[in-house]
Amino acid sequence: MPAHAGTSQARDDIREANKQTVLAFYDAALRQSDFDAAATHFGPRYIQHNPMIKDGIDGFRSFVHDLKKQFPELRSDIKRVFADGDFVILHVHAQRQPSELGLAIVDIFRLENGKIVEHWDVRQPLTEATAANANGMF
């Protein structure tokens, strides 16, 4: 076996563990509204790049609480998960209410030592407008 094979496997294992951490966090925070369970996945510091959310774990807690209060029927369907080193990227279809088309969201998480320490996101509203192609958003 080549000397780098063990290193490659270790990187694959870390990527897979990071994916599972982010998926467990996302499920606990946004699907189950169990912030205590979600908080176990945060590192000692948490940097938030969404300008609408305060830095830190308490900022995220307030965001999730307010979001769930305003949209109790919120659904988030993860369509794709990517991992690259310490980064995990989710491609998500979110619907705040069942009657709306929702949003296409890309969430980017950075992990250190298996814990979430940083987050970015971008959002695009889905529309009924005729698309220039038949590929769909997801």
N, CA, C and O atoms as CSV, one atom per row, in Angstrom:
chain,resi,resn,atom,element,x,y,z
A,1,MET,N,N,0.842,-1.170,0.000
A,1,MET,CA,C,0.000,0.000,0.000
A,1,MET,C,C,0.891,1.237,0.000
A,1,MET,O,O,1.857,1.296,0.760
A,2,PRO,N,N,0.582,2.235,-0.845
A,2,PRO,CA,C,1.383,3.456,-0.873
A,2,PRO,C,C,1.337,4.170,0.475
A,2,PRO,O,O,0.354,4.077,1.210
A,3,ALA,N,N,2.420,4.883,0.785
A,3,ALA,CA,C,2.521,5.582,2.070
A,3,ALA,C,C,1.415,6.616,2.247
A,3,ALA,O,O,0.977,6.859,3.372
A,4,HIS,N,N,0.959,7.227,1.159
A,4,HIS,CA,C,-0.061,8.268,1.272
A,4,HIS,C,C,-1.470,7.705,1.427
A,4,HIS,O,O,-2.400,8.457,1.721
A,5,ALA,N,N,-1.648,6.395,1.235
A,5,ALA,CA,C,-2.985,5.803,1.308
A,5,ALA,C,C,-3.606,5.987,2.686
A,5,ALA,O,O,-4.794,6.291,2.790
A,6,GLY,N,N,-2.825,5.810,3.740
A,6,GLY,CA,C,-3.339,6.007,5.094
A,6,GLY,C,C,-3.730,7.450,5.342
A,6,GLY,O,O,-4.738,7.724,5.994
A,7,THR,N,N,-2.929,8.379,4.820
A,7,THR,CA,C,-3.226,9.800,4.968
A,7,THR,C,C,-4.502,10.159,4.224
A,7,THR,O,O,-5.330,10.918,4.727
A,8,SER,N,N,-4.658,9.611,3.025
A,8,SER,CA,C,-5.852,9.862,2.231
A,8,SER,C,C,-7.094,9.326,2.941
A,8,SER,O,O,-8.130,9.989,2.975
A,9,GLN,N,N,-6.986,8.135,3.503
A,9,GLN,CA,C,-8.112,7.552,4.236
A,9,GLN,C,C,-8.451,8.392,5.461
A,9,GLN,O,O,-9.625,8.589,5.772
A,10,ALA,N,N,-7.443,8.884,6.152
A,10,ALA,CA,C,-7.680,9.728,7.328
A,10,ALA,C,C,-8.420,11.006,6.928
A,10,ALA,O,O,-9.331,11.439,7.634
A,11,ARG,N,N,-8.034,11.614,5.796
A,11,ARG,CA,C,-8.732,12.815,5.317
A,11,ARG,C,C,-10.176,12.492,4.961
A,11,ARG,O,O,-11.086,13.260,5.274
A,12,ASP,N,N,-10.386,11.352,4.305
A,12,ASP,CA,C,-11.748,10.932,3.971
A,12,ASP,C,C,-12.578,10.730,5.235
A,12,ASP,O,O,-13.745,11.119,5.281
A,13,ASP,N,N,-11.986,10.129,6.249
A,13,ASP,CA,C,-12.688,9.900,7.516
A,13,ASP,C,C,-13.067,11.218,8.179
A,13,ASP,O,O,-14.166,11.352,8.716
A,14,ILE,N,N,-12.157,12.193,8.143
A,14,ILE,CA,C,-12.442,13.506,8.734
A,14,ILE,C,C,-13.559,14.200,7.962
A,14,ILE,O,O,-14.465,14.774,8.567
A,15,ARG,N,N,-13.504,14.154,6.630
A,15,ARG,CA,C,-14.564,14.764,5.818
A,15,ARG,C,C,-15.918,14.137,6.137
A,15,ARG,O,O,-16.915,14.841,6.296
A,16,GLU,N,N,-15.945,12.819,6.229
A,16,GLU,CA,C,-17.209,12.135,6.525
A,16,GLU,C,C,-17.700,12.486,7.926
A,16,GLU,O,O,-18.894,12.713,8.119
A,17,ALA,N,N,-16.806,12.533,8.897
A,17,ALA,CA,C,-17.192,12.912,10.263
A,17,ALA,C,C,-17.712,14.351,10.289
A,17,ALA,O,O,-18.693,14.642,10.974
A,18,ASN,N,N,-17.062,15.250,9.549
A,18,ASN,CA,C,-17.526,16.639,9.486
A,18,ASN,C,C,-18.917,16.726,8.867
A,18,ASN,O,O,-19.761,17.484,9.343
A,19,LYS,N,N,-19.162,15.951,7.804
A,19,LYS,CA,C,-20.491,15.921,7.194
A,19,LYS,C,C,-21.537,15.476,8.210
A,19,LYS,O,O,-22.594,16.094,8.338
A,20,GLN,N,N,-21.236,14.411,8.922
A,20,GLN,CA,C,-22.193,13.891,9.900
A,20,GLN,C,C,-22.444,14.895,11.023
A,20,GLN,O,O,-23.570,15.013,11.507
A,21,THR,N,N,-21.411,15.615,11.438
A,21,THR,CA,C,-21.574,16.648,12.470
A,21,THR,C,C,-22.523,17.740,11.995
A,21,THR,O,O,-23.443,18.122,12.719
A,22,VAL,N,N,-22.308,18.242,10.791
A,22,VAL,CA,C,-23.154,19.312,10.263
A,22,VAL,C,C,-24.581,18.816,10.061
A,22,VAL,O,O,-25.528,19.539,10.372
A,23,LEU,N,N,-24.756,17.612,9.551
A,23,LEU,CA,C,-26.106,17.078,9.362
A,23,LEU,C,C,-26.830,16.913,10.697
A,23,LEU,O,O,-28.017,17.225,10.800
A,24,ALA,N,N,-26.133,16.429,11.707
A,24,ALA,CA,C,-26.742,16.279,13.037
A,24,ALA,C,C,-27.100,17.648,13.618
A,24,ALA,O,O,-28.171,17.820,14.201
A,25,PHE,N,N,-26.205,18.612,13.456
A,25,PHE,CA,C,-26.458,19.981,13.914
A,25,PHE,C,C,-27.686,20.562,13.220
A,25,PHE,O,O,-28.575,21.107,13.873
A,26,TYR,N,N,-27.730,20.446,11.905
A,26,TYR,CA,C,-28.823,21.017,11.114
A,26,TYR,C,C,-30.149,20.393,11.509
A,26,TYR,O,O,-31.152,21.089,11.669
A,27,ASP,N,N,-30.148,19.073,11.667
A,27,ASP,CA,C,-31.366,18.375,12.070
A,27,ASP,C,C,-31.834,18.852,13.439
A,27,ASP,O,O,-33.013,19.155,13.621
A,28,ALA,N,N,-30.928,18.920,14.395
A,28,ALA,CA,C,-31.295,19.335,15.754
A,28,ALA,C,C,-31.782,20.786,15.776
A,28,ALA,O,O,-32.810,21.084,16.383
A,29,ALA,N,N,-31.055,21.684,15.121
A,29,ALA,CA,C,-31.382,23.112,15.193
A,29,ALA,C,C,-32.607,23.479,14.371
A,29,ALA,O,O,-33.519,24.132,14.879
A,30,LEU,N,N,-32.642,23.070,13.110
A,30,LEU,CA,C,-33.667,23.576,12.201
A,30,LEU,C,C,-34.839,22.633,11.970
A,30,LEU,O,O,-35.911,23.082,11.566
A,31,ARG,N,N,-34.670,21.375,12.210
A,31,ARG,CA,C,-35.795,20.452,12.029
A,31,ARG,C,C,-36.460,20.100,13.352
A,31,ARG,O,O,-37.687,20.040,13.433
A,32,GLN,N,N,-35.664,19.866,14.384
A,32,GLN,CA,C,-36.202,19.437,15.675
A,32,GLN,C,C,-36.389,20.592,16.662
A,32,GLN,O,O,-37.049,20.424,17.688
A,33,SER,N,N,-35.825,21.745,16.367
A,33,SER,CA,C,-35.843,22.902,17.285
A,33,SER,C,C,-35.286,22.539,18.657
A,33,SER,O,O,-35.760,23.035,19.679
A,34,ASP,N,N,-34.284,21.678,18.673
A,34,ASP,CA,C,-33.630,21.259,19.919
A,34,ASP,C,C,-32.271,21.945,19.982
A,34,ASP,O,O,-31.252,21.380,19.586
A,35,PHE,N,N,-32.281,23.170,20.488
A,35,PHE,CA,C,-31.045,23.931,20.458
A,35,PHE,C,C,-29.985,23.349,21.371
A,35,PHE,O,O,-28.797,23.449,21.064
A,36,ASP,N,N,-30.377,22.741,22.487
A,36,ASP,CA,C,-29.382,22.146,23.384
A,36,ASP,C,C,-28.598,21.048,22.665
A,36,ASP,O,O,-27.380,20.947,22.812
A,37,ALA,N,N,-29.307,20.228,21.887
A,37,ALA,CA,C,-28.622,19.181,21.113
A,37,ALA,C,C,-27.751,19.809,20.028
A,37,ALA,O,O,-26.629,19.360,19.797
A,38,ALA,N,N,-28.259,20.837,19.368
A,38,ALA,CA,C,-27.491,21.504,18.314
A,38,ALA,C,C,-26.226,22.143,18.877
A,38,ALA,O,O,-25.175,22.111,18.238
A,39,ALA,N,N,-26.326,22.722,20.068
A,39,ALA,CA,C,-25.198,23.446,20.666
A,39,ALA,C,C,-23.999,22.551,20.938
A,39,ALA,O,O,-22.877,23.046,21.038
A,40,THR,N,N,-24.207,21.252,21.059
A,40,THR,CA,C,-23.085,20.334,21.306
A,40,THR,C,C,-22.140,20.272,20.115
A,40,THR,O,O,-21.014,19.791,20.243
A,41,HIS,N,N,-22.586,20.752,18.958
A,41,HIS,CA,C,-21.775,20.697,17.737
A,41,HIS,C,C,-20.970,21.973,17.488
A,41,HIS,O,O,-20.208,22.044,16.525
A,42,PHE,N,N,-21.135,22.984,18.352
A,42,PHE,CA,C,-20.371,24.222,18.219
A,42,PHE,C,C,-19.008,24.089,18.872
A,42,PHE,O,O,-18.847,23.399,19.879
A,43,GLY,N,N,-18.026,24.765,18.278
A,43,GLY,CA,C,-16.714,24.884,18.901
A,43,GLY,C,C,-16.755,25.964,19.974
A,43,GLY,O,O,-17.819,26.513,20.262
A,44,PRO,N,N,-15.606,26.274,20.567
A,44,PRO,CA,C,-15.562,27.254,21.655
A,44,PRO,C,C,-15.907,28.682,21.206
A,44,PRO,O,O,-16.279,29.523,22.024
A,45,ARG,N,N,-15.780,28.941,19.913
A,45,ARG,CA,C,-16.186,30.239,19.366
A,45,ARG,C,C,-16.949,29.970,18.076
A,45,ARG,O,O,-16.736,28.950,17.422
A,46,TYR,N,N,-17.836,30.888,17.715
A,46,TYR,CA,C,-18.650,30.706,16.522
A,46,TYR,C,C,-18.728,32.038,15.787
A,46,TYR,O,O,-19.237,33.022,16.322
A,47,ILE,N,N,-18.222,32.061,14.561
A,47,ILE,CA,C,-18.198,33.267,13.732
A,47,ILE,C,C,-19.331,33.163,12.717
A,47,ILE,O,O,-19.421,32.187,11.972
A,48,GLN,N,N,-20.189,34.173,12.696
A,48,GLN,CA,C,-21.350,34.190,11.808
A,48,GLN,C,C,-21.143,35.261,10.740
A,48,GLN,O,O,-20.856,36.413,11.064
A,49,HIS,N,N,-21.286,34.885,9.462
A,49,HIS,CA,C,-21.106,35.836,8.368
A,49,HIS,C,C,-22.423,36.349,7.799
A,49,HIS,O,O,-22.412,37.284,6.998
A,50,ASN,N,N,-23.550,35.771,8.184
A,50,ASN,CA,C,-24.849,36.284,7.767
A,50,ASN,C,C,-25.063,37.607,8.503
A,50,ASN,O,O,-25.082,37.620,9.734
A,51,PRO,N,N,-25.227,38.727,7.777
A,51,PRO,CA,C,-25.328,40.027,8.439
A,51,PRO,C,C,-26.588,40.204,9.279
A,51,PRO,O,O,-26.693,41.173,10.031
A,52,MET,N,N,-27.542,39.290,9.165
A,52,MET,CA,C,-28.785,39.378,9.928
A,52,MET,C,C,-28.710,38.630,11.261
A,52,MET,O,O,-29.648,38.685,12.056
A,53,ILE,N,N,-27.600,37.933,11.505
A,53,ILE,CA,C,-27.468,37.105,12.706
A,53,ILE,C,C,-26.236,37.560,13.481
A,53,ILE,O,O,-25.171,37.779,12.904
A,54,LYS,N,N,-26.396,37.698,14.790
A,54,LYS,CA,C,-25.267,38.102,15.633
A,54,LYS,C,C,-24.237,36.980,15.725
A,54,LYS,O,O,-24.571,35.802,15.594
A,55,ASP,N,N,-22.988,37.361,15.951
A,55,ASP,CA,C,-21.920,36.387,16.192
A,55,ASP,C,C,-22.210,35.579,17.451
A,55,ASP,O,O,-22.971,36.005,18.320
A,56,GLY,N,N,-21.604,34.431,17.530
A,56,GLY,CA,C,-21.662,33.623,18.741
A,56,GLY,C,C,-22.846,32.676,18.787
A,56,GLY,O,O,-23.797,32.792,18.015
A,57,ILE,N,N,-22.761,31.748,19.705
A,57,ILE,CA,C,-23.788,30.724,19.867
A,57,ILE,C,C,-25.120,31.351,20.258
A,57,ILE,O,O,-26.165,30.926,19.765
A,58,ASP,N,N,-25.105,32.352,21.133
A,58,ASP,CA,C,-26.357,32.997,21.538
A,58,ASP,C,C,-27.031,33.709,20.373
A,58,ASP,O,O,-28.259,33.743,20.300
A,59,GLY,N,N,-26.248,34.277,19.465
A,59,GLY,CA,C,-26.809,34.895,18.273
A,59,GLY,C,C,-27.526,33.877,17.409
A,59,GLY,O,O,-28.609,34.145,16.888
A,60,PHE,N,N,-26.920,32.706,17.258
A,60,PHE,CA,C,-27.565,31.658,16.469
A,60,PHE,C,C,-28.814,31.144,17.175
A,60,PHE,O,O,-29.833,30.890,16.532
A,61,ARG,N,N,-28.739,30.991,18.492
A,61,ARG,CA,C,-29.896,30.532,19.269
A,61,ARG,C,C,-31.078,31.492,19.065
A,61,ARG,O,O,-32.205,31.051,18.839
A,62,SER,N,N,-30.821,32.795,19.146
A,62,SER,CA,C,-31.879,33.793,18.955
A,62,SER,C,C,-32.459,33.714,17.550
A,62,SER,O,O,-33.674,33.796,17.367
A,63,PHE,N,N,-31.585,33.553,16.559
A,63,PHE,CA,C,-32.043,33.447,15.173
A,63,PHE,C,C,-32.984,32.265,14.996
A,63,PHE,O,O,-34.066,32.421,14.431
A,64,VAL,N,N,-32.594,31.091,15.466
A,64,VAL,CA,C,-33.422,29.890,15.303
A,64,VAL,C,C,-34.736,30.054,16.066
A,64,VAL,O,O,-35.799,29.712,15.549
A,65,HIS,N,N,-34.669,30.570,17.279
A,65,HIS,CA,C,-35.880,30.783,18.075
A,65,HIS,C,C,-36.854,31.705,17.340
A,65,HIS,O,O,-38.039,31.393,17.221
A,66,ASP,N,N,-36.358,32.834,16.851
A,66,ASP,CA,C,-37.205,33.794,16.145
A,66,ASP,C,C,-37.749,33.214,14.842
A,66,ASP,O,O,-38.911,33.435,14.501
A,67,LEU,N,N,-36.922,32.479,14.120
A,67,LEU,CA,C,-37.344,31.871,12.862
A,67,LEU,C,C,-38.470,30.874,13.093
A,67,LEU,O,O,-39.471,30.887,12.376
A,68,LYS,N,N,-38.312,30.012,14.090
A,68,LYS,CA,C,-39.331,29.000,14.386
A,68,LYS,C,C,-40.607,29.634,14.940
A,68,LYS,O,O,-41.706,29.136,14.695
A,69,LYS,N,N,-40.463,30.719,15.676
A,69,LYS,CA,C,-41.637,31.419,16.212
A,69,LYS,C,C,-42.431,32.065,15.078
A,69,LYS,O,O,-43.660,31.995,15.050
A,70,GLN,N,N,-41.722,32.689,14.150
A,70,GLN,CA,C,-42.367,33.364,13.029
A,70,GLN,C,C,-42.896,32.378,11.980
A,70,GLN,O,O,-43.924,32.629,11.350
A,71,PHE,N,N,-42.191,31.260,11.797
A,71,PHE,CA,C,-42.565,30.274,10.774
A,71,PHE,C,C,-42.603,28.872,11.388
A,71,PHE,O,O,-41.690,28.079,11.157
A,72,PRO,N,N,-43.640,28.554,12.165
A,72,PRO,CA,C,-43.677,27.254,12.856
A,72,PRO,C,C,-43.726,26.049,11.915
A,72,PRO,O,O,-43.394,24.935,12.320
A,73,GLU,N,N,-44.136,26.265,10.670
A,73,GLU,CA,C,-44.207,25.159,9.710
A,73,GLU,C,C,-42.975,25.088,8.806
A,73,GLU,O,O,-42.997,24.417,7.774
A,74,LEU,N,N,-41.913,25.774,9.190
A,74,LEU,CA,C,-40.677,25.793,8.407
A,74,LEU,C,C,-40.201,24.374,8.102
A,74,LEU,O,O,-40.134,23.518,8.984
A,75,ARG,N,N,-39.873,24.148,6.830
A,75,ARG,CA,C,-39.303,22.862,6.398
A,75,ARG,C,C,-37.997,23.137,5.683
A,75,ARG,O,O,-37.882,24.091,4.914
A,76,SER,N,N,-37.020,22.294,5.943
A,76,SER,CA,C,-35.729,22.392,5.262
A,76,SER,C,C,-35.362,21.014,4.737
A,76,SER,O,O,-35.183,20.070,5.507
A,77,ASP,N,N,-35.253,20.911,3.430
A,77,ASP,CA,C,-34.931,19.643,2.782
A,77,ASP,C,C,-33.522,19.745,2.194
A,77,ASP,O,O,-33.292,20.486,1.238
A,78,ILE,N,N,-32.598,19.006,2.766
A,78,ILE,CA,C,-31.214,19.027,2.283
A,78,ILE,C,C,-31.138,18.210,0.995
A,78,ILE,O,O,-31.437,17.016,0.984
A,79,LYS,N,N,-30.738,18.864,-0.073
A,79,LYS,CA,C,-30.659,18.217,-1.388
A,79,LYS,C,C,-29.273,17.639,-1.669
A,79,LYS,O,O,-29.150,16.582,-2.287
A,80,ARG,N,N,-28.232,18.335,-1.213
A,80,ARG,CA,C,-26.856,17.895,-1.456
A,80,ARG,C,C,-25.980,18.268,-0.273
A,80,ARG,O,O,-26.226,19.256,0.420
A,81,VAL,N,N,-24.949,17.452,-0.057
A,81,VAL,CA,C,-23.954,17.713,0.983
A,81,VAL,C,C,-22.578,17.519,0.357
A,81,VAL,O,O,-22.308,16.494,-0.268
A,82,PHE,N,N,-21.719,18.508,0.531
A,82,PHE,CA,C,-20.349,18.437,0.029
A,82,PHE,C,C,-19.396,18.680,1.189
A,82,PHE,O,O,-19.707,19.452,2.096
A,83,ALA,N,N,-18.259,18.039,1.169
A,83,ALA,CA,C,-17.231,18.298,2.182
A,83,ALA,C,C,-15.888,18.443,1.485
A,83,ALA,O,O,-15.560,17.695,0.564
A,84,ASP,N,N,-15.128,19.413,1.941
A,84,ASP,CA,C,-13.783,19.651,1.423
A,84,ASP,C,C,-12.931,20.111,2.594
A,84,ASP,O,O,-13.040,21.253,3.040
A,85,GLY,N,N,-12.098,19.234,3.082
A,85,GLY,CA,C,-11.276,19.571,4.241
A,85,GLY,C,C,-12.139,19.904,5.437
A,85,GLY,O,O,-12.956,19.089,5.864
A,86,ASP,N,N,-11.964,21.104,5.983
A,86,ASP,CA,C,-12.719,21.534,7.161
A,86,ASP,C,C,-14.038,22.214,6.810
A,86,ASP,O,O,-14.705,22.756,7.691
A,87,PHE,N,N,-14.421,22.195,5.537
A,87,PHE,CA,C,-15.652,22.850,5.110
A,87,PHE,C,C,-16.707,21.823,4.723
A,87,PHE,O,O,-16.409,20.811,4.088
A,88,VAL,N,N,-17.955,22.107,5.123
A,88,VAL,CA,C,-19.105,21.306,4.704
A,88,VAL,C,C,-20.119,22.276,4.114
A,88,VAL,O,O,-20.409,23.321,4.695
A,89,ILE,N,N,-20.653,21.914,2.951
A,89,ILE,CA,C,-21.589,22.769,2.228
A,89,ILE,C,C,-22.896,22.012,2.043
A,89,ILE,O,O,-22.907,20.867,1.590
A,90,LEU,N,N,-24.000,22.670,2.400
A,90,LEU,CA,C,-25.330,22.102,2.211
A,90,LEU,C,C,-26.069,22.894,1.142
A,90,LEU,O,O,-26.016,24.123,1.123
A,91,HIS,N,N,-26.756,22.189,0.256
A,91,HIS,CA,C,-27.653,22.801,-0.727
A,91,HIS,C,C,-29.055,22.434,-0.255
A,91,HIS,O,O,-29.416,21.257,-0.231
A,92,VAL,N,N,-29.844,23.436,0.119
A,92,VAL,CA,C,-31.089,23.214,0.856
A,92,VAL,C,C,-32.272,23.875,0.155
A,92,VAL,O,O,-32.158,24.975,-0.384
A,93,HIS,N,N,-33.415,23.179,0.173
A,93,HIS,CA,C,-34.688,23.785,-0.220
A,93,HIS,C,C,-35.453,24.062,1.068
A,93,HIS,O,O,-35.858,23.133,1.766
A,94,ALA,N,N,-35.650,25.338,1.379
A,94,ALA,CA,C,-36.361,25.731,2.598
A,94,ALA,C,C,-37.698,26.354,2.228
A,94,ALA,O,O,-37.791,27.172,1.313
A,95,GLN,N,N,-38.731,25.951,2.958
A,95,GLN,CA,C,-40.057,26.543,2.806
A,95,GLN,C,C,-40.497,27.043,4.171
A,95,GLN,O,O,-40.616,26.262,5.115
A,96,ARG,N,N,-40.736,28.333,4.278
A,96,ARG,CA,C,-41.180,28.898,5.552
A,96,ARG,C,C,-42.623,28.519,5.850
A,96,ARG,O,O,-43.010,28.353,7.006
A,97,GLN,N,N,-43.418,28.383,4.781
A,97,GLN,CA,C,-44.811,27.964,4.897
A,97,GLN,C,C,-45.090,26.990,3.762
A,97,GLN,O,O,-44.505,27.119,2.686
A,98,PRO,N,N,-45.977,26.013,3.979
A,98,PRO,CA,C,-46.246,25.026,2.926
A,98,PRO,C,C,-46.762,25.640,1.626
A,98,PRO,O,O,-46.579,25.058,0.558
A,99,SER,N,N,-47.397,26.799,1.701
A,99,SER,CA,C,-47.988,27.408,0.511
A,99,SER,C,C,-46.982,28.150,-0.370
A,99,SER,O,O,-47.334,28.566,-1.474
A,100,GLU,N,N,-45.757,28.323,0.084
A,100,GLU,CA,C,-44.787,29.073,-0.714
A,100,GLU,C,C,-43.791,28.149,-1.406
A,100,GLU,O,O,-43.555,27.022,-0.971
A,101,LEU,N,N,-43.218,28.654,-2.488
A,101,LEU,CA,C,-42.210,27.882,-3.216
A,101,LEU,C,C,-40.932,27.729,-2.405
A,101,LEU,O,O,-40.272,26.691,-2.464
A,102,GLY,N,N,-40.588,28.755,-1.656
A,102,GLY,CA,C,-39.435,28.664,-0.765
A,102,GLY,C,C,-38.176,29.293,-1.323
A,102,GLY,O,O,-38.207,30.134,-2.221
A,103,LEU,N,N,-37.069,28.851,-0.754
A,103,LEU,CA,C,-35.754,29.396,-1.058
A,103,LEU,C,C,-34.781,28.278,-1.391
A,103,LEU,O,O,-34.870,27.179,-0.843
A,104,ALA,N,N,-33.865,28.563,-2.281
A,104,ALA,CA,C,-32.690,27.712,-2.467
A,104,ALA,C,C,-31.604,28.337,-1.600
A,104,ALA,O,O,-31.276,29.512,-1.760
A,105,ILE,N,N,-31.052,27.558,-0.691
A,105,ILE,CA,C,-30.049,28.061,0.250
A,105,ILE,C,C,-28.780,27.231,0.125
A,105,ILE,O,O,-28.834,26.009,-0.013
A,106,VAL,N,N,-27.650,27.901,0.175
A,106,VAL,CA,C,-26.361,27.229,0.296
A,106,VAL,C,C,-25.772,27.663,1.634
A,106,VAL,O,O,-25.475,28.840,1.836
A,107,ASP,N,N,-25.607,26.710,2.540
A,107,ASP,CA,C,-24.988,26.942,3.843
A,107,ASP,C,C,-23.571,26.397,3.799
A,107,ASP,O,O,-23.349,25.266,3.368
A,108,ILE,N,N,-22.619,27.196,4.241
A,108,ILE,CA,C,-21.217,26.782,4.285
A,108,ILE,C,C,-20.757,26.825,5.735
A,108,ILE,O,O,-20.842,27.862,6.393
A,109,PHE,N,N,-20.276,25.705,6.221
A,109,PHE,CA,C,-19.797,25.589,7.594
A,109,PHE,C,C,-18.308,25.274,7.583
A,109,PHE,O,O,-17.836,24.490,6.759
A,110,ARG,N,N,-17.568,25.893,8.510
A,110,ARG,CA,C,-16.167,25.532,8.722
A,110,ARG,C,C,-16.066,24.891,10.091
A,110,ARG,O,O,-16.640,25.376,11.066
A,111,LEU,N,N,-15.327,23.792,10.150
A,111,LEU,CA,C,-15.159,23.063,11.399
A,111,LEU,C,C,-13.702,23.065,11.826
A,111,LEU,O,O,-12.795,23.109,10.995
A,112,GLU,N,N,-13.493,23.016,13.123
A,112,GLU,CA,C,-12.169,22.811,13.722
A,112,GLU,C,C,-12.315,21.701,14.743
A,112,GLU,O,O,-13.194,21.750,15.603
A,113,ASN,N,N,-11.464,20.711,14.648
A,113,ASN,CA,C,-11.496,19.591,15.593
A,113,ASN,C,C,-12.892,18.987,15.713
A,113,ASN,O,O,-13.327,18.614,16.802
A,114,GLY,N,N,-13.594,18.896,14.571
A,114,GLY,CA,C,-14.905,18.266,14.545
A,114,GLY,C,C,-16.047,19.113,15.065
A,114,GLY,O,O,-17.150,18.602,15.255
A,115,LYS,N,N,-15.812,20.399,15.300
A,115,LYS,CA,C,-16.853,21.293,15.819
A,115,LYS,C,C,-17.059,22.468,14.868
A,115,LYS,O,O,-16.109,22.931,14.235
A,116,ILE,N,N,-18.294,22.949,14.766
A,116,ILE,CA,C,-18.630,24.070,13.891
A,116,ILE,C,C,-18.142,25.369,14.518
A,116,ILE,O,O,-18.480,25.684,15.659
A,117,VAL,N,N,-17.339,26.121,13.759
A,117,VAL,CA,C,-16.789,27.376,14.273
A,117,VAL,C,C,-17.101,28.586,13.386
A,117,VAL,O,O,-16.845,29.725,13.777
A,118,GLU,N,N,-17.659,28.339,12.183
A,118,GLU,CA,C,-17.899,29.461,11.276
A,118,GLU,C,C,-18.994,29.085,10.287
A,118,GLU,O,O,-19.136,27.921,9.915
A,119,HIS,N,N,-19.781,30.104,9.856
A,119,HIS,CA,C,-20.906,29.857,8.949
A,119,HIS,C,C,-21.111,31.027,7.987
A,119,HIS,O,O,-21.026,32.193,8.371
A,120,TRP,N,N,-21.383,30.683,6.726
A,120,TRP,CA,C,-21.796,31.623,5.683
A,120,TRP,C,C,-23.062,31.054,5.058
A,120,TRP,O,O,-23.299,29.848,5.133
A,121,ASP,N,N,-23.872,31.899,4.446
A,121,ASP,CA,C,-24.984,31.376,3.655
A,121,ASP,C,C,-25.355,32.346,2.543
A,121,ASP,O,O,-25.101,33.548,2.625
A,122,VAL,N,N,-25.961,31.793,1.506
A,122,VAL,CA,C,-26.536,32.574,0.412
A,122,VAL,C,C,-27.917,32.000,0.145
A,122,VAL,O,O,-28.146,30.798,0.277
A,123,ARG,N,N,-28.839,32.895,-0.236
A,123,ARG,CA,C,-30.229,32.485,-0.440
A,123,ARG,C,C,-30.742,33.037,-1.762
A,123,ARG,O,O,-30.397,34.146,-2.172
A,124,GLN,N,N,-31.573,32.237,-2.417
A,124,GLN,CA,C,-32.200,32.676,-3.656
A,124,GLN,C,C,-33.663,32.256,-3.619
A,124,GLN,O,O,-33.958,31.067,-3.500
A,125,PRO,N,N,-34.589,33.219,-3.720
A,125,PRO,CA,C,-36.006,32.857,-3.724
A,125,PRO,C,C,-36.363,32.074,-4.987
A,125,PRO,O,O,-35.867,32.367,-6.075
A,126,LEU,N,N,-37.222,31.086,-4.825
A,126,LEU,CA,C,-37.751,30.356,-5.967
A,126,LEU,C,C,-38.944,31.140,-6.500
A,126,LEU,O,O,-39.709,31.708,-5.720
A,127,THR,N,N,-39.108,31.176,-7.796
A,127,THR,CA,C,-40.222,31.916,-8.387
A,127,THR,C,C,-40.957,31.037,-9.380
A,127,THR,O,O,-40.450,30.008,-9.827
A,128,GLU,N,N,-42.155,31.464,-9.708
A,128,GLU,CA,C,-42.933,30.751,-10.716
A,128,GLU,C,C,-42.618,31.253,-12.118
A,128,GLU,O,O,-43.183,30.766,-13.097
A,129,ALA,N,N,-41.733,32.209,-12.215
A,129,ALA,CA,C,-41.364,32.758,-13.519
A,129,ALA,C,C,-40.818,31.645,-14.408
A,129,ALA,O,O,-40.202,30.692,-13.929
A,130,THR,N,N,-41.048,31.779,-15.674
A,130,THR,CA,C,-40.553,30.799,-16.631
A,130,THR,C,C,-39.028,30.846,-16.663
A,130,THR,O,O,-38.428,31.900,-16.872
A,131,ALA,N,N,-38.427,29.702,-16.455
A,131,ALA,CA,C,-36.964,29.612,-16.451
A,131,ALA,C,C,-36.432,29.582,-17.881
A,131,ALA,O,O,-37.129,29.165,-18.805
A,132,ALA,N,N,-35.221,30.018,-18.045
A,132,ALA,CA,C,-34.561,29.995,-19.349
A,132,ALA,C,C,-34.085,28.589,-19.704
A,132,ALA,O,O,-33.635,28.343,-20.823
A,133,ASN,N,N,-34.187,27.648,-18.724
A,133,ASN,CA,C,-33.814,26.252,-18.979
A,133,ASN,C,C,-34.764,25.349,-18.201
A,133,ASN,O,O,-35.577,25.833,-17.413
A,134,ALA,N,N,-34.667,24.066,-18.415
A,134,ALA,CA,C,-35.550,23.100,-17.753
A,134,ALA,C,C,-34.822,22.325,-16.655
A,134,ALA,O,O,-35.260,21.239,-16.275
A,135,ASN,N,N,-33.728,22.865,-16.147
A,135,ASN,CA,C,-32.895,22.131,-15.199
A,135,ASN,C,C,-33.391,22.176,-13.766
A,135,ASN,O,O,-33.074,21.275,-12.989
A,136,GLY,N,N,-34.140,23.166,-13.395
A,136,GLY,CA,C,-34.618,23.297,-12.026
A,136,GLY,C,C,-33.531,23.795,-11.088
A,136,GLY,O,O,-32.349,23.795,-11.431
A,137,MET,N,N,-33.942,24.215,-9.914
A,137,MET,CA,C,-33.004,24.757,-8.928
A,137,MET,C,C,-32.277,23.655,-8.166
A,137,MET,O,O,-31.206,23.895,-7.610
A,138,PHE,N,N,-32.835,22.469,-8.133
A,138,PHE,CA,C,-32.240,21.396,-7.347
A,138,PHE,C,C,-31.945,20.191,-8.212
A,138,PHE,O,O,-31.438,19.184,-7.717
